[in-house]
Amino acid sequence: MSSTTAARARRRSTRHQRAWYWYDWANSAYVTTTATVLMGPYLTSIANRAACPGQPVTQVCRTDLSVLGVPVSPGSLYPYVTTVTTVLSAVLLVAVGAVADRSAAPQRLLGWFAAVGAAAAAAMVFVQGTGWQLGVALLMVASLCLGCTLVIYDGILCRIAGPDDRDRVSSRGWALGYVGGALLLAANFGLLTVHDRLGLTTDQAVRISLLSAGLWWGVFTLIPVLGLRDLPPQPLPDDLPPDAGPRAGTVGGAFAQLRDTLTELRGYPQTLLFLLAYLFFNDGIQTVISASSLFGSSELGMAQSQVLLTFLVVQVVAVGGALGFGRLAARFGAHRTVLASLVVWTVVVAVAFVVPRGSFPAFVALGVLIGVVLGGTQALSRSLYSQLVPRGRESEFFSLYQAMERGTSWFGTLLFGLMQQWTHSYRLSIVALVVFFVVGGVLLSKVDVRAGIRAAGNAQPAVV
């Protein structure tokens, strides 16, 4: 390759990376404002109204809802919705990943899924009164579409960044996402703080905030969709089965490829072991994230404005955390850095159990601790896994990864929901999550990353 051609390739790669970062900015507003902060407590309050009409919101509702004939505690509805969405994702996300790997324009698939998800997120403005059913349906559609976009998005990382650049590129994407999420969250915090002066009720302010997150997601997705329109084609692997060749068609060939991959995954033991470790520790992380607003408002008695302010602090701290962990990974390797972060996550869960009710400073301090490790753990897990993915099947293998990613974890949310239903205590629910960080850390410590990279046929980075 001539120096001119190499320089042109570097410029195109840099341009693609800059466009790619913006999808973290786009979807993080929904993940933060809706999925993490507002929708859990808001949907729970609507479910409480439906199950216990006329009862004060500060009192625990002990009357169950009937969801398809199954008794469900109103306080467990939100984590149960997350659990059911994950079960549906198990098949959908893997199929989407297989199709994306065979698509000439994966950024278009990302755009279509993001459009549907953003529309569902914006439509949450109509969830009110006792209509928890509409909230559940829209939340499931938005979460499924988010997962599908992230499968495609993470797979594109392997096309636009080499092995030594992925920790840096992934960390910058997460950092930009936290900036975007923090900006919208700050605007919504301001709205919820002064809503009465604007003649709005608290519920109306929450619904406007939900609408803003959906619009933000949809509008800013246009930047990566347009910026990645000349993405270089990804060559298919040499060992595809005959029925997954080009003549099989995009969808038919994708499912043949998927069947073959699930069979061959056993031939990549280090990749499989990483996925198993990630299943545990990421379930713990995602449950802490999605349940924190419920924990703060229901268990610790924090006002909605206090919860929003705390999560705003988390977003700001997480920007520095993501970038700082990227630098640590450059020196010590992503593997050891992620292991160290899991020790901090274990401390987070233990501290949450003893935070006194009504202590806002302690709640903020807990948020700072979460922010330090949140972005770094997720960014480095993504880049570390990308090293273990066989060439040409990035989106397909990332679909297995995304089935356990943000908003789609289910072991943790199921345990959290069951503990709340059995004990009516979010404090006991949160401390039960320590098992996920311990088991995940033990499994991750046994992953031989170098051997996994060799087995996947990828170039070895300087440090892992």
C-alpha positions as CSV (number, residue, x, y, z in Angstrom):
1,M,0.0,0.0,0.0
2,S,1.4,3.4,-1.0
3,S,1.9,6.2,1.5
4,T,-0.9,8.2,-0.2
5,T,-3.3,5.3,-0.1
6,A,-2.4,4.6,3.5
7,A,-3.0,8.3,4.5
8,R,-6.3,8.3,2.7
9,A,-7.4,5.1,4.5
10,R,-6.4,6.7,7.9
11,R,-8.4,9.8,7.2
12,R,-11.4,7.8,6.2
13,S,-11.0,5.6,9.4
14,T,-10.8,8.8,11.6
15,R,-13.9,10.2,9.9
16,H,-15.8,7.0,10.4
17,Q,-14.7,6.9,14.1
18,R,-16.0,10.4,14.7
19,A,-19.3,9.6,13.1
20,W,-19.5,6.3,15.0
21,Y,-19.1,8.1,18.4
22,W,-22.3,10.0,17.9
23,Y,-24.5,7.0,18.3
24,D,-23.4,6.7,21.9
25,W,-24.4,10.4,22.2
26,A,-27.8,9.6,20.6
27,N,-28.9,6.6,22.5
28,S,-27.4,7.5,25.9
29,A,-30.1,10.2,26.3
30,Y,-32.8,7.5,26.2
31,V,-30.8,5.1,28.3
32,T,-30.2,7.7,31.0
33,T,-33.3,9.8,31.1
34,T,-35.9,7.1,30.3
35,A,-34.5,3.6,31.0
36,T,-32.4,4.5,34.0
37,V,-33.9,7.5,35.8
38,L,-37.5,8.2,35.0
39,M,-39.4,5.3,33.6
40,G,-38.8,2.9,36.5
41,P,-40.3,5.1,39.2
42,Y,-42.9,6.6,36.8
43,L,-44.2,3.2,35.6
44,T,-44.2,1.9,39.2
45,S,-46.3,4.9,40.4
46,I,-48.8,4.2,37.6
47,A,-48.9,0.5,38.5
48,N,-49.4,1.5,42.2
49,R,-52.3,3.7,41.2
50,A,-53.9,0.9,39.3
51,A,-53.4,-1.7,42.0
52,C,-54.1,0.5,45.1
53,P,-56.3,3.5,44.0
54,G,-56.4,6.3,46.5
55,Q,-53.4,5.1,48.5
56,P,-50.6,7.6,49.3
57,V,-47.6,7.2,47.0
58,T,-45.3,6.9,50.1
59,Q,-47.1,3.8,51.3
60,V,-46.1,0.3,50.0
61,C,-48.8,-1.2,47.8
62,R,-49.3,-4.8,48.7
63,T,-52.0,-5.6,46.2
64,D,-50.8,-7.4,43.1
65,L,-51.5,-6.6,39.5
66,S,-52.8,-9.3,37.1
67,V,-50.4,-9.5,34.2
68,L,-51.7,-12.1,31.7
69,G,-53.2,-13.9,34.8
70,V,-49.9,-13.8,36.7
71,P,-49.9,-11.9,40.0
72,V,-47.2,-9.2,40.0
73,S,-46.3,-6.7,42.7
74,P,-46.4,-3.2,41.3
75,G,-42.9,-2.6,42.6
76,S,-41.6,-5.5,40.6
77,L,-43.3,-4.6,37.3
78,Y,-40.4,-2.7,35.9
79,P,-37.6,-5.3,36.6
80,Y,-40.0,-8.0,35.3
81,V,-40.5,-6.1,32.0
82,T,-36.7,-6.0,31.6
83,T,-36.5,-9.7,32.2
84,V,-39.2,-10.6,29.7
85,T,-37.6,-8.3,27.1
86,T,-34.3,-10.2,27.5
87,V,-36.0,-13.5,26.8
88,L,-37.4,-12.1,23.6
89,S,-34.0,-10.6,22.8
90,A,-32.2,-13.9,23.1
91,V,-33.4,-14.9,19.6
92,L,-34.0,-11.5,18.0
93,L,-30.6,-10.0,18.7
94,V,-28.6,-13.0,17.4
95,A,-30.6,-13.0,14.2
96,V,-30.1,-9.3,13.7
97,G,-26.4,-9.7,14.2
98,A,-26.2,-12.4,11.6
99,V,-28.1,-10.3,9.1
100,A,-25.9,-7.2,9.8
101,D,-22.7,-9.1,9.1
102,R,-24.1,-9.9,5.6
103,S,-25.5,-6.4,4.9
104,A,-23.7,-4.1,2.6
105,A,-25.0,-1.1,4.6
106,P,-25.3,-2.0,8.3
107,Q,-25.6,1.6,9.2
108,R,-29.0,1.6,7.4
109,L,-30.2,-1.2,9.6
110,L,-29.1,0.7,12.6
111,G,-31.0,3.7,11.4
112,W,-34.3,1.8,10.9
113,F,-34.2,0.1,14.3
114,A,-33.3,3.4,16.0
115,A,-36.2,5.1,14.2
116,V,-38.7,2.6,15.6
117,G,-37.1,2.6,19.0
118,A,-37.1,6.4,19.2
119,A,-40.7,6.6,18.1
120,A,-41.7,4.2,20.9
121,A,-39.7,6.2,23.4
122,A,-41.3,9.5,22.3
123,A,-44.7,7.9,22.5
124,M,-44.2,7.3,26.2
125,V,-45.5,10.9,26.5
126,F,-49.0,9.3,26.3
127,V,-48.5,7.0,29.3
128,Q,-50.6,8.4,32.2
129,G,-53.2,7.7,34.7
130,T,-53.4,4.0,35.4
131,G,-52.3,2.9,31.9
132,W,-49.4,0.8,32.8
133,Q,-50.1,-1.6,29.9
134,L,-49.2,1.0,27.3
135,G,-46.0,1.9,29.2
136,V,-45.0,-1.8,29.3
137,A,-45.6,-2.3,25.6
138,L,-43.6,0.9,24.6
139,L,-40.8,0.1,27.0
140,M,-40.4,-3.4,25.5
141,V,-40.4,-2.1,21.9
142,A,-37.9,0.6,22.7
143,S,-35.6,-1.8,24.6
144,L,-35.7,-4.4,21.9
145,C,-34.8,-1.8,19.2
146,L,-32.1,-0.4,21.3
147,G,-30.5,-3.8,21.7
148,C,-30.7,-4.4,17.9
149,T,-29.0,-1.1,17.2
150,L,-26.2,-1.8,19.7
151,V,-25.5,-5.2,18.1
152,I,-24.9,-3.4,14.7
153,Y,-23.1,-0.5,16.3
154,D,-20.6,-2.6,18.2
155,G,-20.0,-4.8,15.2
156,I,-19.0,-1.7,13.2
157,L,-16.3,-0.9,15.7
158,C,-14.3,-3.8,14.3
159,R,-14.5,-2.3,10.8
160,I,-13.3,1.2,11.8
161,A,-10.6,0.6,14.4
162,G,-7.6,-1.7,14.5
163,P,-6.7,-4.0,17.5
164,D,-4.5,-1.4,19.2
165,D,-7.0,1.4,18.8
166,R,-10.2,-0.2,20.0
167,D,-9.8,0.5,23.7
168,R,-9.3,4.2,22.9
169,V,-12.2,4.4,20.3
170,S,-14.6,2.5,22.5
171,S,-13.8,4.6,25.6
172,R,-14.2,7.9,23.7
173,G,-17.6,6.7,22.4
174,W,-18.8,5.9,25.9
175,A,-17.4,9.3,27.2
176,L,-19.3,11.2,24.5
177,G,-22.4,9.2,25.3
178,Y,-22.2,10.3,29.0
179,V,-21.8,13.9,27.9
180,G,-24.9,13.7,25.8
181,G,-26.9,11.9,28.5
182,A,-25.8,14.4,31.1
183,L,-26.9,17.4,28.9
184,L,-30.4,16.1,28.4
185,L,-30.7,14.9,32.0
186,A,-29.6,18.4,33.2
187,A,-32.4,20.0,31.0
188,N,-34.9,17.6,32.4
189,F,-33.7,18.2,35.9
190,G,-34.3,21.8,35.4
191,L,-37.8,21.2,34.1
192,L,-38.7,18.9,37.0
193,T,-37.4,21.5,39.4
194,V,-39.5,24.4,38.1
195,H,-42.5,22.5,36.7
196,D,-44.9,24.1,39.1
197,R,-43.9,27.6,38.0
198,L,-44.7,26.6,34.4
199,G,-48.1,25.3,35.4
200,L,-47.1,21.7,34.9
201,T,-47.8,18.7,37.2
202,T,-44.9,16.4,38.1
203,D,-46.4,13.7,35.8
204,Q,-46.6,16.1,32.9
205,A,-43.0,17.2,33.4
206,V,-41.9,13.5,33.5
207,R,-43.9,12.8,30.3
208,I,-42.3,15.8,28.5
209,S,-38.9,14.5,29.6
210,L,-39.7,11.1,28.2
211,L,-40.7,12.7,24.9
212,S,-37.4,14.7,24.7
213,A,-35.3,11.5,25.1
214,G,-37.1,9.8,22.2
215,L,-36.7,12.8,20.0
216,W,-33.0,13.2,21.0
217,W,-32.3,9.5,20.1
218,G,-34.0,9.8,16.7
219,V,-32.5,13.1,15.6
220,F,-28.9,12.5,16.6
221,T,-28.9,9.0,15.0
222,L,-28.9,10.7,11.6
223,I,-25.2,11.7,12.2
224,P,-23.8,8.1,12.3
225,V,-26.2,6.9,9.7
226,L,-25.0,9.5,7.2
227,G,-21.4,9.6,8.4
228,L,-21.0,5.8,7.9
229,R,-22.7,5.6,4.5
230,D,-19.4,4.8,2.7
231,L,-18.4,2.1,5.3
232,P,-15.9,-0.3,3.7
233,P,-17.4,-3.8,3.1
234,Q,-16.5,-6.5,5.6
235,P,-15.2,-9.7,4.0
236,L,-17.0,-12.8,5.0
237,P,-14.9,-15.5,6.7
238,D,-13.3,-18.2,4.6
239,D,-15.0,-21.0,6.6
240,L,-18.6,-20.2,6.0
241,P,-20.8,-23.3,5.4
242,P,-21.9,-23.8,1.8
243,D,-25.6,-22.9,2.5
244,A,-24.5,-19.6,4.0
245,G,-22.8,-18.3,0.8
246,P,-23.8,-15.3,-1.2
247,R,-26.5,-17.2,-3.1
248,A,-28.3,-18.0,0.0
249,G,-29.5,-14.4,0.3
250,T,-29.2,-12.0,3.2
251,V,-31.8,-13.5,5.6
252,G,-31.6,-17.2,4.6
253,G,-27.8,-17.1,4.6
254,A,-27.7,-15.2,7.9
255,F,-29.7,-17.9,9.7
256,A,-27.5,-20.6,8.2
257,Q,-24.5,-18.6,9.4
258,L,-26.1,-18.2,12.8
259,R,-26.7,-22.0,13.1
260,D,-23.1,-22.6,12.2
261,T,-21.8,-20.0,14.6
262,L,-23.7,-21.4,17.6
263,T,-22.2,-24.8,16.8
264,E,-18.7,-23.4,16.3
265,L,-18.7,-21.2,19.4
266,R,-17.5,-24.3,21.3
267,G,-14.4,-24.0,19.2
268,Y,-13.6,-20.6,20.8
269,P,-13.4,-21.6,24.5
270,Q,-11.9,-18.3,25.7
271,T,-14.6,-16.3,23.8
272,L,-17.2,-18.5,25.4
273,L,-15.7,-18.1,28.9
274,F,-15.6,-14.3,28.5
275,L,-19.3,-14.3,27.5
276,L,-20.1,-16.4,30.5
277,A,-18.2,-14.0,32.8
278,Y,-19.8,-11.0,31.1
279,L,-23.3,-12.6,31.6
280,F,-22.7,-12.4,35.4
281,F,-20.9,-9.2,36.0
282,N,-22.8,-7.2,33.4
283,D,-26.1,-8.4,34.8
284,G,-25.0,-7.0,38.1
285,I,-24.1,-3.7,36.5
286,Q,-27.2,-3.3,34.5
287,T,-29.5,-4.2,37.4
288,V,-27.7,-1.6,39.6
289,I,-28.2,1.0,36.9
290,S,-31.8,0.2,36.1
291,A,-32.8,-0.2,39.8
292,S,-30.9,2.8,41.3
293,S,-33.8,5.2,40.7
294,L,-36.3,2.8,42.3
295,F,-33.9,2.2,45.2
296,G,-33.3,5.9,45.7
297,S,-37.0,7.0,45.5
298,S,-38.7,4.0,47.2
299,E,-36.1,2.7,49.7
300,L,-34.2,5.8,50.6
301,G,-37.1,8.3,50.3
302,M,-35.4,10.6,47.8
303,A,-37.4,13.2,45.9
304,Q,-37.5,12.9,42.1
305,S,-35.3,16.0,41.7
306,Q,-32.7,14.5,44.1
307,V,-32.6,11.3,42.1
308,L,-32.2,13.3,38.8
309,L,-29.4,15.4,40.3
310,T,-27.6,12.3,41.6
311,F,-27.7,10.7,38.1
312,L,-26.5,13.9,36.6
313,V,-23.5,13.7,38.9
314,V,-23.0,10.0,37.8
315,Q,-23.0,11.1,34.1
316,V,-20.4,13.8,34.6
317,V,-18.1,11.6,36.7
318,A,-18.6,8.7,34.2
319,V,-17.1,10.9,31.4
320,G,-13.8,11.1,33.3
321,G,-14.1,7.5,34.4
322,A,-14.4,6.2,30.8
323,L,-11.4,8.2,29.6
324,G,-9.3,7.4,32.7
325,F,-10.0,3.7,32.4
326,G,-9.0,3.9,28.8
327,R,-5.6,5.3,29.8
328,L,-5.2,2.6,32.5
329,A,-6.0,-0.1,29.9
330,A,-3.3,1.3,27.7
331,R,-0.7,0.8,30.5
332,F,-2.0,-2.3,32.3
333,G,-4.3,-4.0,29.8
334,A,-8.1,-4.0,29.5
335,H,-8.3,-7.5,31.2
336,R,-6.7,-6.5,34.4
337,T,-8.4,-3.1,34.4
338,V,-11.9,-4.6,34.1
339,L,-11.0,-7.1,36.9
340,A,-10.1,-4.2,39.2
341,S,-13.3,-2.4,38.4
342,L,-15.4,-5.4,39.5
343,V,-13.8,-5.1,43.0
344,V,-15.1,-1.5,43.1
345,W,-18.6,-2.7,41.9
346,T,-18.7,-5.2,44.8
347,V,-18.0,-2.3,47.2
348,V,-20.7,-0.2,45.6
349,V,-23.4,-2.9,46.3
350,A,-22.1,-3.4,49.9
351,V,-22.2,0.4,50.6
352,A,-25.7,0.7,49.1
353,F,-27.1,-1.7,51.6
354,V,-26.1,0.5,54.6
355,V,-26.9,4.0,53.1
356,P,-29.3,5.6,55.7
357,R,-32.8,6.5,54.5
358,G,-33.1,10.2,53.7
359,S,-29.3,10.8,53.5
360,F,-28.9,12.7,50.3
361,P,-25.1,13.3,50.7
362,A,-24.6,9.5,51.1
363,F,-26.7,8.8,48.0
364,V,-24.7,11.3,46.0
365,A,-21.4,9.8,47.2
366,L,-22.7,6.4,46.1
367,G,-23.4,7.9,42.7
368,V,-19.9,9.2,42.4
369,L,-18.5,5.8,43.2
370,I,-20.7,4.3,40.5
371,G,-19.7,7.0,38.0
372,V,-16.0,6.2,38.4
373,V,-16.3,2.6,37.3
374,L,-19.4,2.7,35.1
375,G,-18.1,3.9,31.8
376,G,-14.7,2.3,32.1
377,T,-16.1,-1.2,32.8
378,Q,-18.5,-1.1,29.9
379,A,-16.2,0.5,27.4
380,L,-13.3,-1.8,28.1
381,S,-15.5,-4.9,28.1
382,R,-16.7,-4.0,24.6
383,S,-13.2,-3.5,23.3
384,L,-11.8,-6.6,25.0
385,Y,-14.5,-8.7,23.6
386,S,-13.9,-7.3,20.1
387,Q,-10.4,-8.9,20.2
388,L,-12.0,-12.3,20.8
389,V,-14.5,-12.2,17.9
390,P,-13.7,-14.1,14.6
391,R,-13.1,-12.0,11.6
392,G,-16.2,-11.4,9.4
393,R,-18.7,-12.3,12.1
394,E,-18.4,-9.2,14.3
395,S,-22.1,-8.2,14.4
396,E,-23.2,-11.8,14.8
397,F,-20.9,-12.5,17.7
398,F,-21.6,-9.1,19.2
399,S,-25.3,-10.0,19.2
400,L,-24.5,-12.7,21.8
401,Y,-22.7,-10.0,23.7
402,Q,-25.6,-7.5,23.4
403,A,-28.1,-10.1,24.6
404,M,-26.4,-9.6,28.0
405,E,-25.8,-5.8,27.6
406,R,-27.5,-2.7,28.9
407,G,-31.2,-2.9,29.4
408,T,-31.3,-6.6,28.5
409,S,-29.8,-8.4,31.5
410,W,-32.3,-10.7,33.1
411,F,-30.7,-12.8,35.9
412,G,-30.1,-9.7,37.9
413,T,-33.5,-8.0,37.3
414,L,-35.3,-11.3,37.9
415,L,-33.5,-11.8,41.2
416,F,-34.1,-8.1,42.1
417,G,-37.8,-8.3,41.3
418,L,-38.3,-11.6,43.2
419,M,-36.5,-10.2,46.3
420,Q,-38.7,-7.2,46.2
421,Q,-41.9,-9.2,45.8
422,W,-40.9,-11.6,48.6
423,T,-39.6,-9.0,51.1
424,H,-41.0,-5.6,49.9
425,S,-37.5,-4.3,50.5
426,Y,-35.3,-2.9,47.7
427,R,-32.4,-2.8,50.2
428,L,-32.3,-6.6,50.4
429,S,-32.7,-6.8,46.6
430,I,-29.7,-4.6,45.9
431,V,-27.3,-6.5,48.3
432,A,-28.2,-9.8,46.7
433,L,-26.5,-8.6,43.5
434,V,-23.0,-9.0,45.0
435,V,-23.0,-12.6,43.8
436,F,-23.0,-11.5,40.2
437,F,-19.8,-9.4,40.6
438,V,-18.0,-12.2,42.5
439,V,-18.9,-15.0,40.1
440,G,-18.2,-12.8,37.1
441,G,-14.9,-11.7,38.4
442,V,-13.8,-15.3,39.1
443,L,-14.7,-16.4,35.6
444,L,-13.1,-13.4,33.9
445,S,-9.8,-14.0,35.8
446,K,-9.7,-17.4,34.1
447,V,-9.9,-16.1,30.6
448,D,-6.6,-16.5,28.6
449,V,-7.0,-13.4,26.4
450,R,-3.9,-14.0,24.3
451,A,-5.0,-17.5,23.5
452,G,-8.5,-16.3,22.6
453,I,-7.2,-13.7,20.2
454,R,-5.0,-16.3,18.5
455,A,-8.0,-18.7,18.2
456,A,-10.1,-15.9,16.6
457,G,-7.4,-15.3,14.0
458,N,-6.9,-11.6,15.1
459,A,-3.7,-9.6,15.4
460,Q,-2.3,-9.4,18.9
461,P,-2.4,-5.9,20.5
462,A,0.6,-4.6,22.5
463,V,-1.2,-5.1,25.9
464,V,-4.4,-6.9,26.8
